[in-house]
């Protein structure tokens, strides 16, 4: 197994030496799921109190993310913003994500002078912005934001599971796993689903056909035939 170096504070420190401060990192969670919002977070770490073990949220266990979430919240400045399923459907997932990232940065207690954002797209904010591909594995401020965004979204999806039993939000967090797709076909979409995502569209049509007494049969040639009861 190849060891992967953890993200560092090197880029932030270089800016601090030039007198540029505050420096923020921002990232989002939830672009891929079929349900729930995109959650964006912006974090300004205290250079003297950076929690040990911060890494790309995807490399951490849920338990370790929760621990680091509490440590980051106790030592850093941060803000969180949400792009609802309705906004995602209206604007598309990329634009909604960039909107939420900018909103998170603007919600920080003090506007940063420089912000690092994960990915290839810069965001529209009133400070210098630098996009870093794979930034959550390279820049520790972005990694911290990825943890805040991921834990916040996971907790939200667990809460939605209480309102919408049967979909399994508490386990798959809205991603399109077989369990979720089966529940969609059985129960139909909720208000928390992204209406224009293809699996949700298909499930809504299938569920409507079932409840209206119309059967939809998937043919081998990828054609759909409707049989009215």
C-alpha positions in Angstrom: 0.0 0.0 0.0 1.3 3.4 -1.0 1.4 5.9 1.9 -0.5 9.1 1.1 0.9 12.3 2.6 -1.7 14.3 4.6 -2.6 17.8 3.6 -0.4 20.6 4.8 -0.5 24.2 5.9 2.3 25.1 3.5 0.2 27.3 1.2 -1.5 29.1 4.0 1.8 29.7 5.7 3.3 31.2 2.6 0.5 33.7 2.4 0.8 34.6 6.0 4.5 35.3 5.6 3.5 37.8 2.9 1.1 39.5 5.3 -2.0 37.9 3.7 -4.5 37.0 6.4 -7.2 35.6 7.0 -6.8 32.7 4.7 -9.8 30.3 4.2 -10.4 26.9 2.7 -13.7 25.8 1.4 -15.3 22.6 0.2 -18.6 21.0 -0.3 -20.3 17.6 0.3 -23.2 16.1 -1.6 -22.8 16.8 -5.3 -23.5 13.2 -6.2 -26.6 12.1 -4.2 -30.1 11.9 -5.5 -31.6 13.5 -2.3 -30.7 16.3 0.1 -28.9 19.5 -0.3 -25.3 20.3 -1.2 -23.6 21.5 2.0 -20.6 23.9 1.7 -18.2 24.9 4.4 -15.5 27.6 4.7 -12.9 27.4 7.4 -10.2 29.7 8.7 -7.8 27.6 10.8 -5.9 29.2 13.8 -2.2 28.6 12.8 -1.4 28.0 16.5 -4.2 25.5 17.1 -4.6 23.2 14.1 -6.1 19.9 15.2 -3.9 16.9 14.5 -5.1 14.4 12.0 -7.1 16.7 9.6 -7.3 15.0 6.2 -9.6 14.7 3.2 -13.0 13.6 4.8 -13.2 10.7 2.4 -10.0 9.2 3.9 -11.4 9.3 7.5 -13.9 7.0 9.3 -17.2 8.5 10.4 -16.0 8.3 14.0 -12.8 10.2 13.2 -14.7 12.8 11.2 -17.0 13.5 14.2 -14.0 13.9 16.5 -12.2 16.3 14.2 -15.5 18.2 13.5 -15.7 19.1 17.2 -12.1 20.0 17.4 -12.3 22.2 14.3 -15.4 24.0 15.5 -13.7 24.7 18.9 -10.5 26.2 17.4 -11.3 27.7 14.0 -13.7 30.2 12.4 -16.1 28.5 10.1 -19.4 28.9 8.2 -21.8 26.6 6.5 -24.2 27.1 3.6 -26.8 24.9 1.9 -28.0 24.6 -1.7 -31.4 23.1 -1.6 -32.7 20.4 -4.0 -34.9 23.1 -5.6 -31.9 25.3 -6.3 -30.0 22.3 -7.7 -32.8 21.5 -10.0 -33.1 25.2 -11.1 -29.4 26.1 -11.5 -27.8 22.6 -12.1 -25.5 20.9 -9.6 -22.3 22.7 -10.5 -23.8 26.2 -10.3 -25.6 25.4 -7.1 -22.4 24.1 -5.5 -20.4 27.1 -6.4 -23.2 29.4 -5.1 -23.2 27.5 -1.8 -19.4 27.7 -1.5 -19.4 31.5 -2.1 -22.2 31.9 0.4 -20.2 30.0 3.0 -17.2 32.2 2.5 -19.3 35.4 2.7 -20.8 34.1 6.0 -17.5 33.8 7.8 -17.1 36.2 10.8 -14.3 38.0 9.0 -14.0 38.2 5.2 -10.8 36.4 4.2 -8.2 38.0 2.0 -7.5 34.7 0.2 -9.6 31.6 -0.2 -8.6 28.1 -1.4 -11.4 26.1 -3.0 -11.4 22.4 -3.8 -11.7 21.6 -7.5 -11.1 23.4 -10.8 -13.6 26.2 -10.5 -13.1 29.5 -8.7 -16.0 31.1 -6.8 -17.3 34.6 -6.9 -16.1 36.2 -3.7 -14.7 39.6 -2.8 -11.1 38.3 -2.2 -8.4 36.4 -4.1 -9.6 32.9 -4.9 -7.4 29.9 -5.9 -8.9 26.7 -7.1 -6.9 23.6 -6.2 -7.6 20.3 -7.9 -7.6 17.6 -5.3 -7.3 20.4 -2.7 -8.9 18.4 0.1 -5.9 16.1 0.1 -3.3 18.9 -0.3 -4.5 22.0 1.6 -5.3 21.5 5.3 -7.8 24.4 5.4 -9.7 22.8 2.5 -9.5 19.4 4.3 -11.0 21.0 7.4 -13.8 22.4 5.3 -14.5 19.0 3.8 -14.9 17.6 7.3 -17.3 20.3 8.4 -19.4 20.0 5.2 -19.4 16.1 5.3 -20.4 15.8 9.0 -23.0 18.6 8.8 -24.6 16.9 5.7 -24.5 13.4 7.3 -26.3 14.7 10.4 -28.9 16.4 8.3 -29.6 13.3 6.2 -30.0 11.3 9.5 -32.6 13.9 10.6 -34.4 13.7 7.2 -34.5 9.9 7.7 -36.8 10.5 10.7 -39.2 12.5 8.6 -39.0 10.1 5.6 -38.8 6.6 6.9 -38.3 3.7 4.5 -35.7 5.4 2.2 -32.6 4.6 4.3 -31.2 8.2 4.3 -29.5 7.4 7.6 -27.3 4.8 6.0 -26.6 5.9 2.3 -27.1 9.7 2.9 -29.1 10.1 -0.3 -26.6 8.4 -2.7 -28.0 6.2 -5.5 -27.3 2.8 -3.9 -29.5 -0.2 -4.7 -31.4 0.2 -1.4 -32.2 3.8 -2.2 -33.3 3.1 -5.8 -35.6 0.3 -4.6 -37.2 2.6 -2.1 -37.6 5.3 -4.8 -39.4 2.8 -7.0 -41.6 1.5 -4.2 -42.4 4.8 -2.4 -41.8 7.5 -5.0 -39.6 10.6 -4.6 -39.9 12.9 -1.6 -39.7 16.7 -1.5 -36.0 16.2 -0.5 -35.1 14.4 -3.8 -33.5 16.2 -6.8 -36.4 16.1 -9.2 -34.3 16.4 -12.4 -31.7 13.8 -11.6 -32.3 10.9 -14.0 -32.9 8.1 -11.5 -35.5 10.3 -9.7 -37.3 11.1 -12.9 -37.4 7.4 -13.8 -38.6 6.5 -10.3 -41.3 9.2 -10.3 -42.7 8.0 -13.7 -42.6 4.4 -12.6 -44.3 5.2 -9.3 -47.0 7.3 -11.0 -47.6 4.6 -13.5 -48.0 2.0 -10.7 -50.4 4.1 -8.6 -52.5 5.0 -11.7 -52.9 1.4 -12.8 -50.5 1.7 -15.7 -47.7 -0.9 -16.0 -44.3 0.0 -17.4 -42.3 -2.8 -18.9 -38.7 -2.5 -19.7 -38.0 -4.1 -23.1 -34.6 -5.6 -24.0 -34.2 -3.0 -26.7 -34.4 -0.2 -24.1 -37.9 0.7 -25.3 -40.7 1.4 -22.9 -44.2 0.1 -23.5 -47.2 1.3 -21.5 -50.0 -1.1 -20.9 -53.2 0.5 -19.5 -55.1 -1.6 -17.0 
